[in-house]
Amino acid sequence: MGYVAVSGGEQAIAASLELLERERVAGGRALDPALIIEAMPHAVEQVQSEGSVWAPEVAAIALKQASGSIEEAVFLVRAYRSTLERLYTSRVIDTGEMHVSRHISAAFKDIEGGQILGATRDYSHRLINFDLSEETDADVRAARAVIDERLDEAAEAFYGVAETTPLDCVPKVCDYLRQIGMIRPVAIDDTEPVDITKTPLFTPAPRSVILQALSRGLTQAVVAIGYAAIRGFGISHPTVGELRRGSVPVTIDAPGTDPSQASADDAYYLGALPVCEVESLIANDEVTETGEHVNALDVGYGLVTGSDESKAIAMSVLDHSLRVDDVRYPTQDQEFVLYHIDGVEATGFISHLKLPHYVTFQSKLDAALRSMNHAEGQKEDGSRAAQL
Amino acid sequence: MQRNYNFAFLDEGSKREIRRAILKAVAIPGYQVPFASREMPIGRGWGTGGLQVTLSCIGPDDVLKVIDQGSDASVNAVSIRSLVHETTGVETTTSTADATLIQSRHRIPERPLQREQLMVLQVPMPEPLRTYEARESVTRRLHAEAEYTGAYLELFEQIVRYGSTTTGADHPVMVQDRYVMAPSPIPRFDNPKLNDAENLFLFGAGREKKIYAVPPHTKVESLAFEDHPFVREDFEGKRCCICGATGVYMTQTIDPVTGKKAWQCSDTDYCAERLEEGGSDE
């Protein structure tokens, strides 16, 4: 068989894309993006979290177009993001004002506002529910009605009205620890945060850079590196002081107002953003001015859009481990973690290895041959170069 | 849900920002200017740096050529060319002579470029010192202090170990006696084309978020020693099995007629033009 050089790439690509599209429509049924949002909210959330855009409809279309590949959907959303003008900066969001749907602490049994389990899979048994294979829309609606009725009854018993009210302004666990002086005090830092989508990464990275890079990092990479940090390749072993999940209001100042003068009352409300926030407590050795060792608590902070609690906890671990001065492990090394945690970059560079490397490989061969010939003391005829 | 994209995909603010980085790069030849690289609709590592440079510089009157490892028909070249065409509507060509803007992965065309032509090279690893220093914070300092002992030491170690330097493509160059620069992985064969060129070379590394430049008539020397001069890939005695060319960069192939190993021009446009002119047997 003769060698077919890579040419006619245009037809090959068109044909390949057609095949791909054939695979997407192979089942003969269309999937409504609205259904993806309803039935697969966590997939949609992950695409938005790593895509660093909050736009459920766009994420759902991306998932549909990507035939369910999160990696591909994130990629689509990120590329779309590049085309959007950044018009406003929101007012500072205070997560203390979160509408809480879940609120737990692993540090204290009794916390102000109470331990609120909310909806969690933590204590579910991971048994595949085979009944779901035959579930109908009617079944879904019936199940919803039953649960809603129970919720209404519970609310009526508790509040006297048959509706649940969101829990606002639940006190923060760490505030209590701060009050009693258990947490190492940190000076308020109101420097303008760096936007890592508009500024190239640099190290030592300010906190805002660390937090952004982790928050939009590849979920599984954040979790895996965070795991390494607590298992042995790091010093941070945290206690989850508080994990809260819910939605926070996003507002902007009226265009044209001086930010220093603008009041929250005049701000425009854009919508609510679902987030998951973790404050981890990590005991840390500190040497005082007089040379004494003091064991005080530091806070590692995690905040991700959506509800991925593992990512938020791992982020809090890495936020802390990336801020130590004495770097002993890769998990503490800002360059190691921050340069490699972005999913679009990691998968992009890994996948580029599939591109043709004919020219560069020929050059590599040439260099290898020269050294081989040198080693064999051969010249011209009989050399490997001549054989090739 | 209908969405239309801006001319050349990126929003104007992003393009301006990238052009500012380019201007700085031109002002400091060989210096890697960090820029806030955007995510593009093609893979990060598949030419997004070159693409952002191209999209930021391209105008409606430009004529675009895109090559990948020398070939206009290579799949990635086709993909990038059609993306730029779809988002700008500019004319495209395979002819090196007709192009006003050439984006390339890992080759500089055989036909010398002219003053009016802009050459954009895609760069996977812009940092020439990365092979011996993993940390960006350290390599930045080394560049600032022009501390390039390591770069020479690396070549020296290769000579000691293997009798010759073993760099393949991406053999480092010294730009205007100041910055050591990765010429992007163009083969060593192409390195001399950067020196005292008529045209402007722009290098874009999307994933690594760097832009750098070699302006026209800049001195570019491949790193070497007096007793171990820089050597290009050796194609002595080889000729292209299609057009008969010698003295150009070639890759190994199988002769479609004889089924034997043969050599072929890597620059497909150069090869095709020679064929059109009736080939030759120099």
Interface residues (C-beta under 8 A of the other chain):
Chain A: G2 Y3 A5 V6 S7 G8 G9 E10 A12 I13 E57 I61 F75 L76 R78 A79 R81 S82 T83 L84 E85 R86 I196 T197 K198 T199 P200 L201 F202 T203 P204 E335 Y339 V344 E345 T347 G348 F349 I350 S351 H352 L355 P356 H357 Y358 V359 T360 F361 Q362 S363 K364 L365 D366 A367 A368 R370 S371 H374 A375 A385 L388
Chain B: M1 Y5 N6 F9 L10 D11 G13 S14 E17 P34 F35 A36 S37 R38 E39 M40 P41 G43 R44 G45 W46 T48 D68 Q69 G70 S71 A73 S74 V75 N76 A77 V78 S79 S82 R105 H106 R107 P124 A134 R135 E136 S137 Y162 G163 S164 T165 T166 T167 G168 A169 D170 P185 I186 P187 R188 F189 R207 K209 K210 V231 E233 D234 Y249 M250 T251 Q252 T253 I254 P256 G259 K261 Q264 S266 T268
